[in-house]
Amino acid sequence: MSMKQNIFRPKYHFALKRGWINDPNGLVWFQGKYHMYFQCNPYSNNWDKMHWGHAVSPDLIHWEECKPVLIPNELYEDYDRGGCFSGSVVVNEDKIYAFYTAVSLVDGEVCQRQCMAYSFDGYNFIKYEKNPIIESIGKDFRDPKVIFHDGAWQMVIGGSDKNASDLESHGRIYLFYSKNLFEWIYSGILYEAKAGEGTMFECPDIFEIDGKWVITASPMNRTDFLPTVYMVGNINFKNCIFFHEYSGTLDFGPHYYASQTYKDKYGQIISMAWLGGWEWMPWINDHGPSEESGYRGIMSYPRLIDMEENVLKMPPYSNDFELKNDFEYSQKSKRSDKNTYNILDNMCERIYISGTISRDKNSTELELEFFDIEEQKIIIKLDFLFGNIITDFTEADEYIRSGIRIYKADIQNETDIDFSIIKDGNVLEVYLLGGKYNFTSMIYPHKGKIGIGIRLKDTFIRYRKINIE
């Protein structure tokens, strides 16, 4: 089978017509539309000298690709393995301000510094004449996220106490503040990783919800392999202190990286991420099949963020799919059964299904199976006895095949498991228990089509086939 036969364009996830994309770098509602910016290489489907790409949308789901807005043409960012790295944007006084990491060589060493550009229309940016605005304080020092809080602009930046490749290093999140967006003052280290939590924190984010502060980041070389983590607590910005109360992950799958939060036009907090991974994640060898003239890299479907007892919940932002076959189905298994119940009549390329699985308390396991006609499959198992979520890639397609991972989850007492499943092109997103436990993976099934099975004895399944193609 050729590479082309494995590649199917998404309909509800943003991807470039051609070229590489990774981290989302900002999304704002500005002048009547959403503007999304992202790291990209518009000339090749491989990671290379980074630009900032741009797309616009009326609803966060249907996107129009625009020309890149940041091109690495200044001395402080002109480097073949550098350029305009990730960051964030804010709106202030009818202008968009973009903050990004400029990567170049200084005296023969890679140097990462923070820069700023601004725009009156969201399409054309002017780089600040006094860039860089923050000089480097470490070999790894990147991905500025800016918010406004308590009368000042606050900026978090990812870093490391040594460098990301040193397994003895500890990731750091630095804090800066500013009164005017141009002049920044160092506050200190807001968080430093403990052993095993990662050697570098990429793409840090910070937001407030329900009176709590949440820090998220994508750690490098984390021993439990989680691609994106979050920490809940309280922050004393004046003294740069984080009072840590609870930790979790935004996603149990291998492909939910560099998540960032934004406000939609209604003020709701949403999250979007890059569906990809890097070589330091040992179960990923590359980024899937692609043609040189095609694309590589996809953004996630937007997720709405909520909190319940310090735990984040991230259900799909909107069910604004083109509705087809909108019918409700149900089926009941026998107490002695442990067969796989197919919830699709045929293999399908594009799917949106939501529903509820009600189990008897004596049922200790639930398996969701995603398979193609060549019997390649991904299995997500909920272990209610020990409270684990187990992902099994041992029989997945050749591009994502890997092993079994076990993650601790608080599911022992759950009897009604609501779920939503999105399969769109080469993307699979699974939302469980109202988005409390999510799973995201790229997927390359035969002819792009999959079936979905549910395996559990003594259960009642209710679901809606909302969109099937």
C-alpha positions as CSV (number, residue, x, y, z in Angstrom):
1,M,0.0,0.0,0.0
2,S,1.4,3.4,-0.9
3,M,1.7,6.3,1.5
4,K,-1.0,8.2,-0.4
5,Q,-3.5,5.4,0.2
6,N,-3.1,5.9,4.0
7,I,-3.7,9.7,4.0
8,F,-7.2,11.1,4.3
9,R,-7.8,14.8,4.7
10,P,-9.8,15.8,7.8
11,K,-13.0,17.8,7.4
12,Y,-13.4,19.1,11.0
13,H,-9.7,19.4,12.0
14,F,-7.4,22.1,10.5
15,A,-4.5,21.0,8.4
16,L,-2.4,22.9,5.8
17,K,-3.0,22.3,2.2
18,R,0.7,21.6,2.0
19,G,3.6,21.7,4.5
20,W,4.3,21.0,8.1
21,I,2.5,22.4,11.2
22,N,2.9,21.8,14.9
23,D,2.2,23.9,18.0
24,P,-0.8,26.2,18.1
25,N,0.5,29.7,18.9
26,G,-2.6,31.7,19.7
27,L,-6.2,32.0,18.9
28,V,-8.3,35.1,19.4
29,W,-11.7,36.5,18.3
30,F,-10.8,39.7,16.5
31,Q,-12.7,41.9,14.1
32,G,-15.5,39.4,13.6
33,K,-13.6,36.1,13.2
34,Y,-11.3,33.7,15.0
35,H,-7.6,34.0,14.1
36,M,-5.4,31.0,14.7
37,Y,-1.7,31.1,14.5
38,F,0.7,28.1,14.5
39,Q,4.3,27.0,14.0
40,C,4.8,25.8,10.4
41,N,7.1,25.1,7.5
42,P,5.1,26.1,4.5
43,Y,7.6,24.8,2.0
44,S,8.0,21.2,3.1
45,N,6.2,18.5,5.1
46,N,9.2,18.2,7.4
47,W,10.1,20.2,10.5
48,D,12.5,22.9,9.4
49,K,13.1,26.7,9.8
50,M,9.9,27.8,11.6
51,H,7.4,30.3,10.4
52,W,4.0,31.4,12.0
53,G,1.1,30.2,9.9
54,H,-2.4,31.7,10.0
55,A,-6.0,30.5,9.5
56,V,-9.4,32.1,10.2
57,S,-12.8,30.7,11.1
58,P,-16.3,31.8,12.0
59,D,-16.9,28.9,14.4
60,L,-13.6,27.2,15.4
61,I,-14.5,24.2,13.1
62,H,-14.5,25.4,9.5
63,W,-11.1,27.0,8.6
64,E,-9.7,29.1,5.8
65,E,-5.9,29.0,5.4
66,C,-4.1,32.3,5.0
67,K,-0.6,33.3,4.2
68,P,2.1,33.0,7.0
69,V,2.3,36.1,9.3
70,L,5.8,35.7,10.8
71,I,8.7,34.9,8.5
72,P,12.2,34.4,10.0
73,N,14.0,37.2,8.2
74,E,15.7,39.1,11.0
75,L,19.2,38.4,12.3
76,Y,17.9,37.3,15.7
77,E,15.8,34.5,14.1
78,D,17.6,33.7,10.9
79,Y,18.9,30.1,11.4
80,D,18.1,26.9,9.5
81,R,17.2,25.0,12.6
82,G,15.6,27.9,14.3
83,G,13.3,30.7,13.2
84,C,10.1,31.9,14.8
85,F,9.2,29.3,17.4
86,S,6.0,29.0,19.4
87,G,4.3,31.6,21.6
88,S,1.0,33.3,22.1
89,V,-1.2,36.3,21.2
90,V,-3.3,38.8,23.0
91,V,-5.6,41.7,22.0
92,N,-5.0,45.1,23.5
93,E,-6.2,48.5,22.3
94,D,-7.5,47.1,19.0
95,K,-4.3,45.4,18.1
96,I,-3.1,41.8,18.2
97,Y,0.3,41.4,19.9
98,A,2.2,38.2,19.1
99,F,4.9,36.9,21.5
100,Y,7.3,34.3,20.1
101,T,10.7,32.7,20.6
102,A,13.3,33.7,18.1
103,V,16.0,31.1,17.6
104,S,19.3,31.9,16.1
105,L,23.1,31.2,16.5
106,V,25.0,33.6,18.8
107,D,28.7,33.0,19.0
108,G,28.2,29.6,17.5
109,E,25.6,28.5,20.1
110,V,21.9,28.2,19.7
111,C,20.1,31.1,21.5
112,Q,16.4,31.3,22.3
113,R,15.1,34.8,23.0
114,Q,11.6,36.2,23.3
115,C,10.3,38.7,20.7
116,M,7.1,40.6,19.9
117,A,5.2,41.7,16.8
118,Y,1.9,43.5,16.4
119,S,-0.9,43.7,13.9
120,F,-3.8,46.1,13.2
121,D,-5.8,43.5,11.1
122,G,-4.6,40.0,12.2
123,Y,-3.1,39.4,8.8
124,N,0.0,41.6,8.6
125,F,2.4,41.9,11.5
126,I,5.1,44.4,12.3
127,K,8.1,43.1,14.3
128,Y,9.0,45.3,17.3
129,E,12.0,47.4,16.5
130,K,13.6,46.7,19.8
131,N,13.4,42.9,19.6
132,P,14.4,40.8,21.5
133,I,12.3,41.9,24.4
134,I,13.7,39.2,26.8
135,E,17.2,37.8,26.6
136,S,17.9,34.1,27.1
137,I,18.4,32.8,30.6
138,G,19.1,29.2,29.6
139,K,19.8,26.9,26.7
140,D,16.2,25.9,26.5
141,F,14.0,29.0,27.0
142,R,11.0,29.2,24.8
143,D,7.2,29.3,24.2
144,P,5.9,32.5,25.9
145,K,2.3,32.5,27.0
146,V,0.9,35.9,27.9
147,I,-2.3,36.7,30.0
148,F,-3.6,39.7,31.8
149,H,-4.2,39.4,35.6
150,D,-4.4,41.8,38.5
151,G,-3.5,44.9,36.6
152,A,-0.5,43.5,34.8
153,W,0.5,41.3,31.9
154,Q,1.9,37.9,33.0
155,M,4.1,35.7,30.9
156,V,5.1,32.1,31.5
157,I,8.1,30.6,29.6
158,G,9.2,27.0,29.4
159,G,12.8,26.0,30.3
160,S,15.2,23.7,32.0
161,D,17.8,24.0,34.8
162,K,20.4,22.4,32.4
163,N,19.2,21.4,29.0
164,A,16.4,19.3,27.6
165,S,18.6,16.4,26.4
166,D,20.2,15.9,29.8
167,L,18.2,13.3,31.6
168,E,19.3,14.7,35.0
169,S,17.7,18.1,34.1
170,H,14.5,19.4,35.7
171,G,12.0,21.3,33.6
172,R,11.2,24.9,34.7
173,I,8.4,27.4,34.1
174,Y,9.6,31.0,34.4
175,L,7.3,34.0,35.2
176,F,7.7,37.5,34.0
177,Y,5.4,40.6,34.2
178,S,4.8,43.8,32.3
179,K,2.7,46.9,32.6
180,N,2.9,47.8,28.9
181,L,3.7,44.6,26.9
182,F,7.0,46.0,25.8
183,E,9.2,46.0,29.0
184,W,9.3,42.8,31.0
185,I,10.5,42.1,34.5
186,Y,11.6,38.7,35.7
187,S,9.5,37.4,38.7
188,G,11.2,34.0,39.2
189,I,10.7,30.3,38.8
190,L,7.0,29.5,39.1
191,Y,7.4,25.7,39.0
192,E,10.4,23.3,38.8
193,A,9.9,19.6,37.9
194,K,10.5,16.9,40.4
195,A,12.4,13.8,39.4
196,G,10.6,12.0,36.6
197,E,8.3,15.0,35.7
198,G,10.4,16.0,32.7
199,T,13.6,17.6,31.7
200,M,12.0,20.5,29.9
201,F,8.5,22.0,29.9
202,E,7.4,23.0,26.4
203,C,4.5,25.2,25.6
204,P,3.4,26.2,29.1
205,D,0.0,27.6,29.7
206,I,-1.7,29.3,32.6
207,F,-5.4,30.1,33.2
208,E,-7.9,30.6,36.0
209,I,-11.2,28.6,36.3
210,D,-13.6,28.3,39.2
211,G,-11.3,30.2,41.5
212,K,-8.3,28.0,40.9
213,W,-5.2,28.4,38.7
214,V,-4.2,25.8,36.2
215,I,-0.7,25.3,34.7
216,T,-0.3,23.0,31.7
217,A,2.8,22.0,29.8
218,S,4.1,19.3,27.5
219,P,7.1,17.7,29.3
220,M,10.1,16.2,27.6
221,N,11.5,12.9,28.9
222,R,8.8,12.3,31.5
223,T,9.0,8.9,32.9
224,D,5.3,8.1,32.8
225,F,5.2,9.1,29.1
226,L,2.2,11.6,29.5
227,P,2.4,14.0,26.5
228,T,0.6,16.9,28.2
229,V,0.0,17.5,32.0
230,Y,-1.8,20.0,34.1
231,M,-1.4,21.1,37.7
232,V,-4.2,22.8,39.8
233,G,-3.6,25.2,42.7
234,N,-3.3,28.8,43.6
235,I,-0.7,31.4,42.5
236,N,0.8,34.3,44.4
237,F,2.0,36.4,41.4
238,K,3.7,39.0,43.5
239,N,6.0,36.5,45.1
240,C,6.0,34.0,42.2
241,I,4.7,31.1,44.3
242,F,2.5,28.2,43.1
243,F,0.6,26.3,45.7
244,H,0.2,22.9,44.0
245,E,-2.9,20.9,44.9
246,Y,-3.6,18.3,42.2
247,S,-2.0,17.0,39.0
248,G,-3.5,15.2,35.9
249,T,-3.2,14.8,32.2
250,L,-5.3,16.4,29.4
251,D,-5.1,13.2,27.3
252,F,-4.1,9.6,27.7
253,G,-3.3,9.1,24.0
254,P,0.1,9.6,22.3
255,H,-0.8,12.6,20.1
256,Y,-2.1,15.5,22.1
257,Y,0.8,17.9,22.5
258,A,1.4,21.7,23.0
259,S,-2.1,22.3,24.3
260,Q,-3.1,25.9,24.7
261,T,-6.2,27.6,26.1
262,Y,-8.2,30.5,24.6
263,K,-11.4,32.4,25.2
264,D,-14.1,32.0,22.6
265,K,-16.3,35.0,21.7
266,Y,-18.7,34.0,24.6
267,G,-15.9,34.0,27.1
268,Q,-15.7,30.2,27.5
269,I,-12.3,28.6,27.9
270,I,-11.4,26.2,25.1
271,S,-8.3,24.1,24.4
272,M,-6.6,23.2,21.1
273,A,-3.5,21.2,20.6
274,W,-1.2,19.8,17.9
275,L,-1.9,16.1,17.2
276,G,1.7,14.9,17.0
277,G,4.7,13.8,19.0
278,W,8.5,14.0,19.1
279,E,11.4,11.5,18.9
280,W,11.9,11.7,22.7
281,M,8.6,9.9,23.1
282,P,9.9,6.4,22.7
283,W,6.9,4.8,21.1
284,I,6.9,7.2,18.2
285,N,9.4,6.7,15.4
286,D,8.1,9.3,12.9
287,H,5.1,11.3,12.2
288,G,3.2,8.9,10.0
289,P,3.0,8.7,6.3
290,S,3.1,11.8,4.1
291,E,4.0,12.8,0.6
292,E,6.5,15.6,0.0
293,S,3.8,17.6,-1.9
294,G,1.2,16.9,0.8
295,Y,0.8,17.9,4.4
296,R,1.9,16.7,7.8
297,G,0.4,17.9,11.1
298,I,-3.2,18.5,12.2
299,M,-4.8,20.6,15.0
300,S,-7.2,19.0,17.5
301,Y,-10.9,19.5,17.5
302,P,-11.6,22.3,20.0
303,R,-12.5,21.2,23.6
304,L,-14.5,23.1,26.2
305,I,-12.7,23.3,29.6
306,D,-14.6,22.8,32.8
307,M,-13.5,21.8,36.3
308,E,-15.0,19.4,38.8
309,E,-13.3,19.0,42.3
310,N,-9.9,20.1,41.0
311,V,-10.2,17.7,38.0
312,L,-10.4,19.2,34.4
313,K,-13.1,18.0,32.1
314,M,-12.7,18.6,28.3
315,P,-15.7,17.5,26.2
316,P,-15.9,18.4,22.5
317,Y,-16.5,22.1,22.1
318,S,-19.5,21.8,19.7
319,N,-21.4,19.1,17.9
320,D,-21.7,21.3,14.9
321,F,-21.2,18.4,12.4
322,E,-23.4,18.1,9.3
323,L,-25.9,15.8,10.9
324,K,-26.6,12.5,9.2
325,N,-28.4,9.4,10.5
326,D,-29.3,11.1,13.7
327,F,-31.0,8.1,15.4
328,E,-30.8,6.6,18.8
329,Y,-29.8,3.0,19.2
330,S,-29.6,0.6,22.2
331,Q,-28.6,-2.9,22.9
332,K,-28.3,-5.1,26.0
333,S,-25.8,-7.9,26.5
334,K,-26.4,-11.0,28.6
335,R,-24.7,-11.6,32.0
336,S,-22.7,-14.5,30.5
337,D,-21.7,-12.6,27.3
338,K,-18.4,-11.0,26.7
339,N,-18.6,-10.5,23.0
340,T,-17.7,-7.4,21.0
341,Y,-20.7,-5.4,20.0
342,N,-20.2,-3.5,16.8
343,I,-21.8,-0.1,16.9
344,L,-21.4,0.7,13.2
345,D,-23.2,-1.2,10.4
346,N,-20.2,-0.8,8.1
347,M,-16.6,0.4,8.2
348,C,-16.6,4.2,8.0
349,E,-14.1,7.0,7.2
350,R,-15.7,9.9,9.1
351,I,-17.6,9.3,12.4
352,Y,-19.2,11.2,15.2
353,I,-21.0,9.1,17.8
354,S,-22.1,9.9,21.4
355,G,-23.8,7.8,23.9
356,T,-23.8,6.0,27.3
357,I,-22.7,2.6,28.4
358,S,-24.4,1.4,31.6
359,R,-22.7,-1.5,33.4
360,D,-23.5,-3.7,36.2
361,K,-21.2,-3.2,39.2
362,N,-20.1,-6.8,38.8
363,S,-18.6,-6.0,35.4
364,T,-15.0,-5.2,36.0
365,E,-13.7,-4.3,32.5
366,L,-14.9,-2.3,29.5
367,E,-13.0,-2.4,26.2
368,L,-13.4,0.0,23.3
369,E,-11.9,-1.4,20.1
370,F,-11.1,0.5,16.9
371,F,-10.3,-1.8,14.0
372,D,-10.0,-1.9,10.2
373,I,-10.6,-4.7,7.7
374,E,-7.1,-5.9,8.0
375,E,-7.7,-6.5,11.8
376,Q,-5.4,-3.8,12.8
377,K,-6.7,-2.3,16.0
378,I,-6.3,0.0,19.0
379,I,-7.8,-1.0,22.3
380,I,-8.8,1.3,25.2
381,K,-9.6,-0.7,28.3
382,L,-11.3,0.6,31.5
383,D,-10.3,-1.5,34.5
384,F,-13.0,-0.8,37.1
385,L,-11.5,-3.2,39.6
386,F,-8.1,-1.4,39.9
387,G,-9.1,2.0,38.5
388,N,-6.8,2.0,35.5
389,I,-7.1,3.1,31.9
390,I,-5.0,0.8,29.6
391,T,-4.1,1.6,26.0
392,D,-3.0,-1.2,23.7
393,F,-1.2,-0.5,20.4
394,T,0.4,-3.9,19.9
395,E,-1.8,-4.6,16.9
396,A,-2.2,-1.1,15.5
397,D,-1.2,0.0,12.0
398,E,2.5,0.1,11.3
399,Y,2.8,3.9,11.7
400,I,1.6,4.0,15.3
401,R,2.2,0.4,16.5
402,S,3.8,0.2,20.0
403,G,3.1,-1.4,23.3
404,I,0.7,-1.2,26.3
405,R,0.5,1.7,28.7
406,I,-1.3,1.7,32.0
407,Y,-2.6,5.0,33.5
408,K,-4.1,5.5,37.0
409,A,-7.7,6.8,36.9
410,D,-10.5,7.3,39.4
411,I,-13.2,5.1,37.7
412,Q,-13.9,2.3,40.2
413,N,-17.4,3.5,41.0
414,E,-18.5,4.7,37.6
415,T,-21.5,2.7,36.3
416,D,-22.7,5.1,33.5
417,I,-19.9,5.8,31.1
418,D,-20.9,8.5,28.6
419,F,-18.7,8.7,25.6
420,S,-18.1,10.7,22.4
421,I,-16.0,9.4,19.5
422,I,-14.7,11.5,16.6
423,K,-12.9,9.8,13.6
424,D,-12.0,12.4,11.0
425,G,-9.5,11.6,8.3
426,N,-6.4,10.3,10.1
427,V,-7.6,11.5,13.6
428,L,-9.2,9.5,16.3
429,E,-10.5,11.4,19.5
430,V,-12.3,9.6,22.3
431,Y,-14.0,11.4,25.1
432,L,-15.0,9.5,28.3
433,L,-17.0,10.5,31.3
434,G,-17.8,14.0,30.1
435,G,-14.3,14.6,28.9
436,K,-12.6,13.7,32.2
437,Y,-10.6,11.0,30.5
438,N,-9.7,11.7,26.8
439,F,-7.7,9.7,24.3
440,T,-6.2,11.1,21.0
441,S,-4.2,9.4,18.4
442,M,-3.3,9.7,14.7
443,I,-4.6,6.6,13.0
444,Y,-3.8,5.1,9.5
445,P,-6.3,2.2,8.8
446,H,-6.7,0.4,5.6
447,K,-8.6,2.6,3.1
448,G,-9.1,5.1,6.0
449,K,-12.1,3.2,7.4
450,I,-12.7,1.8,10.8
451,G,-15.2,-0.2,12.9
452,I,-16.0,0.4,16.5
453,G,-16.6,-2.4,19.0
454,I,-17.6,-2.3,22.7
455,R,-16.8,-5.4,24.8
456,L,-18.5,-5.8,28.2
457,K,-20.7,-8.3,29.8
458,D,-24.0,-7.5,31.4
459,T,-24.4,-4.0,30.0
460,F,-26.8,-1.7,28.3
461,I,-25.6,0.6,25.5
462,R,-27.3,3.7,24.3
463,Y,-25.8,5.8,21.6
464,R,-26.6,8.2,18.7
465,K,-25.1,7.8,15.2
466,I,-24.8,11.5,14.6
467,N,-22.5,11.6,11.6
468,I,-21.5,8.6,9.6
469,E,-19.7,8.7,6.3
